[in-house]
Amino acid sequence: MQDNTMLFYKTFEQLVSKMTDVNKPIDKPGIEYLLIEIAKMLRLSKGITRLYRNPKEEAEGGGETLCCFDMHLKDKPVHKFRVVTSVMSIAEMTVYMTEDAEPLNDVEFSRLDLVMRTTLSYVSRNRLRDIVEELAFLDDSGYPNLRSLQAYLAKLDREGGFVGKAALHYNLRHFTLINQEVGRAAGDEIMRRHFDGISKLIGESGEVYRLGGDNFVALCPREKLDDVLTYLYKTEVSYTFDGGGTVNIRSNTGVFVIPDGFVFHDIGDIMEKIMVAYRAAQNGSSRAVFYDDVLNKRKEAANRVQELFPDAMRNEEFKVFYQPKVNIITGELCGAEALCRWFRNGKIVPPMDFIPVLEQNNDICRLDFYMLEHVCRDIKKWLDEGQKVVRISVNMSRRHMADANFLQNILDIIDSHHVAHEYLEIELTETTTDVEFKDIKRVVGGMRDAGIYTSIDDFGVGYSSINLIKGVPWNVLKIDRSFLPINDKAADNVSNIIFRHVVAMSKEIGLECVAEGVETLEHVNILKENGCDRAQGFLFDRPLPVEVFEDRLKMGSYYDKNKMADN
């Protein structure tokens, strides 16, 4: 056996130098050449490295396989070495010798072990770098993330690539319900195929990124914008590999057509504009809204609301107004809805000017609890004065649904005022279908157990009304005004039929039924004919300040005081 000690260590020194020189690009061909030279000295025939992102990938037989060198001879494994990195990625090297090769002596084996440890250290270090880069630029599901978008925008800016581009923010509407209906695995497949479809449509001249959940950002050439918006408006996506299951995916989209000469400072220059347009699409009737000066003024107005909100809360500028609910059979005042009115410098700020703004963040939750606090104060005052008290409903935003302490916070406020739970009703709008169904069920069930009434508001205008009521223990169903029939003469018209069956269904499953938007005596007659005995609307009263509502409490019955004739 020839002694090649000096040659081995000289070659090994060159190998280490190439692996550790951070001032030069990685020289993969040079490293592979040196590994082959060392393999020849040690009479090795093949070297295989396997890389796994994590133990689960290894257990499932995934990962990557790299062939360091292969003499393509009949061989057998003679040594294996394995490294687990700090982020649980795994690198494993196996070396082979031909079956008739002279076995390694102790010196050769120690040299082999040294080379394998050094090589795997190099491989695992670079693999760790790749994983860190993947974690930085891809989310847990492998979609390019916000950081990846930042890098792409910076690249476009350097290369002057904003010319002719459009930016979009879109979300996959009601995707929580899709997950519930087809299962999480199929839902993931639907989202991936929708993503792949729009990526293919945009091509290499744009990119798509996931912000989180079902929210995405895309950049595309202006000439492809119409095709992209058509795709986003409605696309049929299959979720089984044989094409047997399909679902229609629709999106709300905010669009910013990047003008020529656009000056880019940071990601906010684009994100703010597409988010403003997206929120307008989300809150309006149009599925796609383009950013313009009008939207910019709305954004400035929204910023003003958010700026004034903390002082308005401290100064108690928000006042509770009460709109009565009436039993149309007896004329009795049987309840009321608490509505928020903002008085600023002697003027009322319209609710549509501030409620949607506060719903963009958790400010709406603070306002909801503020309203509940003031309602409880009023109820306690009426009880202490010996007045008749009716059940008061308080609206709560769907944003509360993600708060694990939501129910406890409500109980703490009510109990701190020593108000019996039966006097409170919590209203949740039907649009809560875009949050997790299990959260709705947990919250509503908890309130029912605590003796607090719950109602589903605006029934009939949401995505899946029946799904929402069949599995959640509500007490009250409030029918949206859009469901009220126009007249009582066409008993067989569609509106009458739908209204009649909604009322019958609610009663059969044990729900109180309240019709909103009752404005005429004809409406009252329609309600009576269809068995709906509770109503709320301008025919009886508009929302009233607390002092006026207290007079209504004392009055007791609208019919006895001819209140309807006055309206």
VOGU-3710 file (C-alpha; in Angstrom, 3 decimals, decimal comma):
1> mqdntmlfyk> 0,000/0,000/0,000  1,520/3,284/-1,105  1,999/5,919/1,620  0,355/9,108/0,324  0,195/10,959/3,639  1,725/14,203/2,337  -0,449/14,175/-0,776  -3,576/13,479/1,293  -3,016/16,363/3,713  -2,059/18,753/0,917
11> tfeqlvskmt> -5,263/17,876/-0,961  -7,316/18,031/2,255  -5,856/21,479/3,025  -6,922/22,699/-0,442  -10,408/21,255/0,145  -10,817/23,050/3,477  -9,551/26,284/1,925  -12,194/26,183/-0,825  -14,931/25,325/1,656  -14,131/28,123/4,104
21> dvnkpidkpg> -13,038/31,023/1,891  -15,919/33,469/2,398  -14,301/36,077/0,133  -14,764/33,967/-2,990  -17,833/32,447/-4,643  -18,396/28,778/-3,806  -16,280/26,696/-6,175  -18,399/23,545/-6,493  -16,434/22,009/-9,405  -13,181/22,548/-7,521
31> ieyllieiak> -14,564/20,984/-4,356  -15,927/17,997/-6,254  -12,544/17,487/-7,973  -10,700/17,467/-4,637  -13,231/15,051/-3,120  -12,678/12,660/-6,042  -8,905/12,889/-5,598  -9,239/12,068/-1,900  -11,637/9,219/-2,735  -9,048/7,741/-5,084
41> mlrlskgitr> -6,394/7,883/-2,357  -8,780/6,039/0,013  -9,937/3,592/-2,682  -13,580/4,752/-2,448  -15,964/4,113/-5,335  -18,904/6,351/-4,476  -20,111/9,057/-2,064  -23,787/9,911/-1,492  -25,155/12,779/0,627  -28,806/12,963/1,670
51> lyrnpkeeae> -30,367/16,190/2,937  -33,628/16,512/4,905  -35,354/19,725/6,024  -36,568/18,020/9,206  -36,986/14,574/10,827  -40,517/14,231/9,420  -39,203/14,586/5,869  -36,588/11,932/6,617  -39,180/9,544/8,089  -41,402/9,980/5,032
61> gggetlccfd> -38,544/9,206/2,629  -38,365/12,719/1,188  -35,423/15,077/1,043  -32,686/15,550/-1,532  -29,983/13,128/-2,677  -26,637/14,434/-3,912  -24,005/12,267/-5,556  -20,550/13,595/-4,642  -18,756/11,103/-6,891  -19,510/7,724/-8,463
71> mhlkdkpvhk> -17,135/5,345/-10,255  -20,147/3,268/-11,370  -18,694/0,056/-9,981  -20,255/-2,761/-8,003  -19,785/-1,568/-4,445  -20,992/-1,679/-0,842  -21,304/0,944/1,963  -18,342/1,104/4,316  -18,994/4,178/6,449  -21,870/6,570/7,264
81> frvvtsvmsi> -21,812/9,911/9,045  -24,804/12,057/10,048  -25,224/15,687/11,206  -28,349/17,333/12,711  -28,279/21,142/12,567  -29,632/23,595/15,137  -32,858/24,001/13,112  -33,302/20,201/12,905  -32,283/19,844/9,267  -30,314/16,656/8,652
91> aemtvymted> -27,305/15,841/6,468  -26,101/12,261/6,078  -23,136/10,976/4,007  -22,487/7,373/3,001  -19,316/6,220/1,241  -18,808/2,998/-0,689  -15,943/0,704/-1,765  -15,880/-2,026/-4,376  -16,411/-5,497/-2,981  -12,852/-6,595/-3,859
101> aeplndvefs> -11,126/-3,419/-2,556  -8,557/-3,743/0,215  -10,197/-2,699/3,519  -9,243/0,607/5,076  -6,648/0,479/7,819  -7,006/2,511/10,993  -5,052/5,496/9,617  -7,078/5,566/6,418  -10,317/5,203/8,324  -9,450/8,185/10,563
111> rldlvmrttl> -8,620/10,233/7,453  -11,932/9,211/5,857  -13,828/10,156/9,004  -12,085/13,548/9,048  -12,995/14,247/5,413  -16,613/13,185/5,938  -17,024/15,325/9,046  -15,471/18,310/7,278  -17,560/17,845/4,152  -20,812/17,349/6,045
121> syvsrnrlrd> -20,050/20,363/8,192  -19,682/22,365/4,994  -22,839/20,850/3,442  -24,966/21,296/6,569  -23,736/24,875/7,021  -24,740/25,726/3,463  -27,977/23,806/3,838  -28,715/25,759/7,019  -28,084/28,968/5,090  -30,500/27,812/2,376
131> iveelafldd> -33,162/26,912/4,954  -32,789/30,254/6,704  -33,202/31,933/3,319  -36,286/29,809/2,616  -37,729/30,677/6,012  -37,070/34,346/5,346  -38,658/34,469/1,901  -41,289/31,705/2,017  -44,109/31,151/4,487  -44,868/27,824/6,196
141> sgypnlrslq> -46,822/26,622/3,170  -44,094/27,517/0,683  -45,658/30,698/-0,727  -43,429/33,754/-1,358  -44,034/36,104/1,580  -43,926/39,817/2,373  -40,134/39,862/2,680  -39,892/38,249/-0,729  -42,187/40,987/-2,071  -39,920/43,639/-0,555
151> aylakldreg> -36,915/42,125/-2,292  -38,768/41,983/-5,622  -39,877/45,620/-5,391  -36,324/46,704/-4,561  -35,090/44,752/-7,604  -37,691/46,413/-9,856  -36,640/49,807/-8,531  -32,968/49,147/-9,247  -33,725/47,944/-12,760  -36,369/50,559/-13,608
161> gfvgkaalhy> -39,001/47,847/-13,871  -42,089/49,656/-12,538  -42,962/51,039/-15,988  -46,098/49,389/-17,321  -46,840/47,493/-14,107  -49,979/47,210/-11,975  -50,115/46,087/-8,331  -53,053/44,218/-6,782  -54,154/43,135/-3,333  -56,801/40,399/-3,300
171> nlrhftlinq> -58,333/37,894/-0,936  -60,141/34,609/-1,565  -63,665/35,359/-0,342  -65,263/33,126/2,315  -62,328/30,720/2,258  -63,010/29,662/5,854  -66,348/28,260/4,729  -64,681/26,472/1,824  -62,295/24,817/4,284  -65,259/23,755/6,408
181> evgraagdei> -67,105/22,283/3,451  -64,275/20,411/1,686  -61,761/19,923/4,507  -58,434/21,576/5,254  -56,356/19,387/2,937  -58,629/20,030/-0,051  -58,757/23,722/0,900  -54,969/23,885/0,804  -55,004/22,250/-2,627  -57,605/24,760/-3,875
191> mrrhfdgisk> -55,531/27,699/-2,661  -52,365/26,293/-4,242  -54,059/25,672/-7,595  -55,618/29,146/-7,593  -52,162/30,607/-6,839  -50,555/28,530/-9,592  -53,267/29,623/-12,027  -52,758/33,337/-11,504  -48,960/32,888/-11,477  -49,148/31,147/-14,851
201> ligesgevyr> -51,454/33,861/-16,181  -49,045/36,620/-15,132  -45,989/34,724/-16,342  -42,374/35,741/-15,843  -43,192/39,440/-16,111  -44,782/39,561/-12,660  -44,996/37,821/-9,310  -47,585/36,709/-6,720  -47,052/36,784/-2,943  -49,053/35,606/0,053
211> lggdnfvalc> -49,512/38,083/2,909  -51,091/35,494/5,173  -54,346/33,536/5,376  -56,277/34,074/2,150  -54,691/37,450/1,313  -52,314/37,911/-1,614  -50,431/40,617/-3,511  -49,583/40,423/-7,205  -47,665/42,533/-9,696  -48,381/42,144/-13,381
221> preklddvlt> -47,991/44,023/-16,691  -50,824/46,448/-17,413  -51,677/44,606/-20,615  -52,498/41,486/-18,580  -54,564/43,312/-15,941  -57,962/42,639/-17,562  -57,236/38,907/-17,780  -56,026/38,843/-14,161  -59,132/40,659/-12,894  -61,378/38,298/-14,861
231> ylyktevsyt> -59,585/35,369/-13,225  -59,970/36,926/-9,772  -63,615/37,830/-10,274  -64,567/34,160/-10,582  -62,514/31,056/-11,263  -63,525/27,408/-11,033  -60,824/25,410/-9,244  -60,750/21,633/-8,896  -59,618/20,065/-5,640  -59,370/16,387/-6,519
241> fdgggtvnir> -56,710/15,056/-8,826  -59,312/13,397/-11,059  -61,142/16,724/-11,425  -64,243/15,374/-9,674  -64,620/18,223/-7,195  -64,695/21,911/-8,104  -65,409/25,168/-6,314  -65,855/28,731/-7,575  -63,334/31,162/-6,081  -64,158/34,864/-6,067
251> sntgvfvipd> -61,993/37,705/-4,822  -62,196/41,290/-3,653  -59,369/43,195/-5,320  -57,683/46,537/-4,846  -55,701/47,776/-7,864  -52,997/50,415/-8,250  -51,926/51,056/-11,849  -48,354/52,261/-11,323  -47,898/55,491/-13,305  -44,892/56,213/-15,486
261> gfvfhdigdi> -42,295/58,159/-13,520  -43,386/56,525/-10,255  -40,864/57,239/-7,470  -40,365/54,261/-5,157  -39,086/54,792/-1,610  -40,222/51,647/0,193  -42,878/48,943/0,104  -45,381/51,285/1,765  -45,575/53,398/-1,400  -47,423/50,552/-3,096
271> mekimvayra> -48,977/48,630/-0,183  -50,855/51,636/1,181  -52,491/52,318/-2,174  -53,585/48,776/-2,930  -54,840/48,339/0,648  -56,958/51,507/0,395  -58,438/50,249/-2,871  -58,917/46,742/-1,444  -60,840/48,022/1,581  -63,077/50,019/-0,739
281> aqngssravf> -63,771/46,826/-2,702  -64,380/44,911/0,516  -66,870/47,463/1,829  -68,604/48,254/-1,466  -70,517/46,460/-4,182  -67,661/46,303/-6,692  -65,327/43,305/-6,643  -62,398/45,370/-7,989  -61,610/48,971/-7,067  -58,845/51,095/-8,587
291> yddvlnkrke> -56,851/53,485/-6,434  -57,379/57,160/-7,288  -57,505/60,608/-5,638  -60,995/59,986/-4,252  -59,770/56,922/-2,420  -56,773/58,879/-1,213  -59,112/61,455/0,348  -61,044/58,635/1,998  -57,782/57,311/3,359  -56,925/60,731/4,787
301> aanrvqelfp> -60,376/60,909/6,377  -59,865/57,431/7,852  -56,502/58,474/9,272  -58,219/61,473/10,842  -60,810/59,230/12,511  -58,097/56,986/13,917  -56,217/60,036/15,171  -59,296/61,504/16,936  -60,590/58,215/18,349  -58,532/58,018/21,601
311> damrneefkv> -59,519/61,553/22,688  -63,131/60,916/21,681  -63,196/57,868/23,941  -61,660/59,748/26,861  -64,074/62,651/26,407  -67,059/60,303/26,034  -68,053/61,846/22,718  -69,722/58,540/21,798  -73,318/58,424/23,026  -75,760/55,518/23,298
321> fyqpkvniit> -79,014/55,912/21,353  -81,788/53,331/21,750  -84,110/52,160/18,975  -87,193/50,423/20,410  -88,419/46,955/19,468  -92,191/46,533/19,593  -94,551/43,581/19,933  -96,913/44,375/17,038  -99,721/42,247/18,511  -99,906/44,042/21,873
331> gelcgaealc> -98,092/47,288/21,048  -95,799/46,675/24,013  -92,236/47,998/24,060  -90,396/44,675/24,330  -86,761/45,616/23,788  -84,315/48,012/22,165  -81,103/48,075/20,200  -78,220/50,233/21,456  -76,708/52,254/18,616  -73,605/54,419/18,682
341> rwfrngkivp> -73,678/58,131/17,823  -70,535/60,273/17,760  -70,930/63,937/18,679  -67,926/66,006/17,626  -67,885/69,810/18,044  -71,663/69,916/18,256  -72,196/67,808/15,123  -72,998/64,144/14,602  -70,370/62,135/12,722  -72,309/59,663/10,516
351> pmdfipvleq> -71,706/56,043/11,616  -70,617/55,086/8,088  -67,810/57,631/8,398  -66,222/55,987/11,417  -67,502/52,419/12,034  -65,837/50,882/8,915  -62,604/52,722/9,787  -62,553/51,403/13,347  -63,291/47,899/12,044  -59,944/47,921/10,245
361> nndicrldfy> -58,234/47,344/13,577  -59,103/46,578/17,182  -60,427/50,092/17,862  -63,897/48,746/17,099  -63,501/46,272/19,969  -62,712/49,105/22,376  -65,798/50,979/21,179  -67,984/47,863/21,545  -66,953/47,418/25,174  -67,441/51,163/25,772
371> mlehvcrdik> -71,017/50,837/24,476  -71,704/47,758/26,616  -70,338/49,580/29,658  -72,681/52,552/29,107  -75,692/50,331/28,419  -75,064/48,490/31,694  -74,867/51,831/33,524  -78,232/52,834/32,084  -79,892/49,518/32,926  -78,584/49,677/36,503
381> kwldegqkvv> -79,923/53,237/36,839  -83,377/52,205/35,584  -83,460/49,234/37,943  -82,448/51,382/40,911  -85,191/53,876/40,025  -87,786/51,123/39,842  -88,483/51,672/36,154  -89,613/48,948/33,811  -86,554/47,505/32,056  -86,511/45,722/28,686
391> risvnmsrrh> -83,796/43,618/27,120  -81,167/45,758/25,352  -79,162/44,390/22,423  -75,589/45,555/21,878  -73,702/45,030/18,602  -70,317/43,332/18,689  -67,838/43,244/15,819  -66,707/39,946/14,292  -63,161/40,992/15,261  -63,906/39,800/18,788
401> madanflqni> -64,252/36,223/17,608  -60,503/35,596/17,650  -60,211/36,793/21,274  -60,208/33,833/23,660  -61,187/36,200/26,515  -64,123/37,802/24,687  -66,862/36,064/26,685  -65,119/36,687/30,002  -64,652/40,372/29,162  -68,386/40,708/28,504
411> ldiidshhva> -69,269/38,944/31,760  -66,825/41,118/33,709  -68,433/44,324/32,390  -72,009/43,166/33,050  -71,257/41,752/36,492  -69,299/44,832/37,582  -72,596/46,767/37,309  -74,608/44,042/39,036  -76,986/43,701/36,103  -78,892/40,445/35,587
421> heyleielte> -77,721/38,729/32,413  -81,293/38,401/31,098  -81,383/42,142/30,357  -78,563/41,901/27,770  -78,523/40,601/24,213  -75,362/40,469/22,099  -75,880/40,994/18,367  -73,428/39,493/15,887  -73,863/40,286/12,219  -74,275/37,461/9,726
431> tttdvefkdi> -70,965/38,490/8,154  -69,325/36,597/11,017  -69,336/33,685/8,556  -65,893/34,831/7,390  -64,334/33,901/10,742  -63,802/30,467/12,196  -67,151/28,710/12,710  -65,866/27,010/15,852  -65,138/30,409/17,419  -68,690/31,625/16,749
441> krvvggmrda> -70,119/28,446/18,228  -67,875/28,690/21,301  -68,760/32,334/21,991  -72,501/32,012/21,392  -72,694/28,778/23,367  -70,822/30,364/26,261  -73,187/33,343/26,326  -76,220/31,102/26,279  -74,813/29,107/29,202  -74,294/32,395/31,071
451> giytsiddfg> -77,902/33,466/30,461  -77,029/36,210/27,969  -79,236/36,354/24,874  -77,574/36,310/21,458  -78,959/37,335/18,092  -77,816/36,955/14,513  -78,211/40,380/12,924  -78,992/41,220/9,279  -80,115/37,671/8,509  -80,352/37,154/4,755
461> vgyssinlik> -77,535/39,382/3,524  -74,578/37,120/4,334  -72,882/34,272/2,507  -74,436/31,205/4,107  -77,286/32,019/6,455  -78,552/28,454/6,932  -75,074/27,121/7,735  -74,679/29,797/10,385  -77,908/29,127/12,266  -78,137/25,346/12,125
471> gvpwnvlkid> -75,105/24,678/14,320  -75,042/27,698/16,661  -77,395/28,105/19,681  -78,767/31,583/18,948  -81,798/33,015/20,789  -82,941/35,668/18,296  -82,970/36,009/14,518  -83,185/39,556/13,143  -84,438/39,589/9,564  -82,817/42,223/7,380
481> rsflpindka> -85,093/44,866/5,871  -84,231/43,612/2,387  -86,261/40,463/3,182  -89,464/42,396/3,931  -92,049/41,906/1,151  -92,992/45,085/-0,701  -96,756/44,530/-0,255  -99,231/42,069/1,184  -101,391/41,728/-1,910  -99,190/39,347/-3,886
491> adnvsniifr> -99,251/36,466/-1,410  -97,504/34,164/-3,823  -94,691/36,471/-4,876  -91,133/35,357/-4,138  -90,494/37,880/-1,337  -93,614/36,795/0,540  -92,799/33,121/0,177  -89,221/33,528/1,394  -90,249/35,776/4,286  -93,016/33,400/5,386
501> hvvamskeig> -90,707/30,393/5,419  -87,885/32,228/7,229  -90,307/33,220/10,020  -91,747/29,696/10,198  -88,281/28,157/10,297  -87,069/30,468/13,070  -90,095/29,674/15,226  -89,816/25,947/14,630  -86,226/25,862/15,844  -87,077/28,020/18,859
511> lecvaegvet> -85,779/31,432/17,815  -87,415/34,774/18,476  -87,946/36,558/15,167  -87,528/40,338/14,814  -88,068/42,218/11,550  -85,898/45,297/10,960  -86,718/48,307/8,803  -90,478/48,382/9,506  -91,629/51,769/8,193  -95,303/51,466/7,199
521> lehvnilken> -98,583/50,028/8,502  -98,536/47,780/5,446  -95,300/46,275/6,758  -97,025/45,605/10,086  -99,885/43,809/8,338  -97,420/41,667/6,411  -95,637/40,718/9,629  -98,904/39,767/11,315  -100,011/37,642/8,378  -96,726/35,776/8,373
531> gcdraqgflf> -96,535/35,242/12,132  -93,672/37,648/12,932  -94,774/39,519/16,065  -91,710/41,693/16,821  -90,568/44,682/14,826  -88,030/47,502/14,817  -88,130/50,528/12,546  -88,984/54,158/11,899  -92,736/53,471/12,061  -92,352/53,191/15,820
541> drplpvevfe> -89,241/55,247/16,548  -85,908/56,306/15,201  -82,876/55,749/17,481  -83,520/57,866/20,579  -81,242/59,605/23,083  -81,405/58,011/26,514  -83,668/60,716/28,024  -86,318/60,246/25,312  -86,048/56,461/25,466  -86,720/56,607/29,204
551> drlkmgsyyd> -90,027/58,311/28,380  -90,847/55,400/26,059  -90,099/52,974/28,893  -92,557/54,807/31,098  -95,128/54,902/28,283  -94,920/51,110/27,941  -97,255/50,568/24,967  -97,188/52,271/21,608  -100,789/51,441/20,812  -102,198/52,799/24,054
561> knkmadn> -100,499/56,178/23,550  -101,297/56,360/19,841  -97,585/56,517/19,228  -97,931/55,003/15,776  -100,242/57,826/14,688  -97,627/60,374/15,717  -95,054/58,796/13,445
//
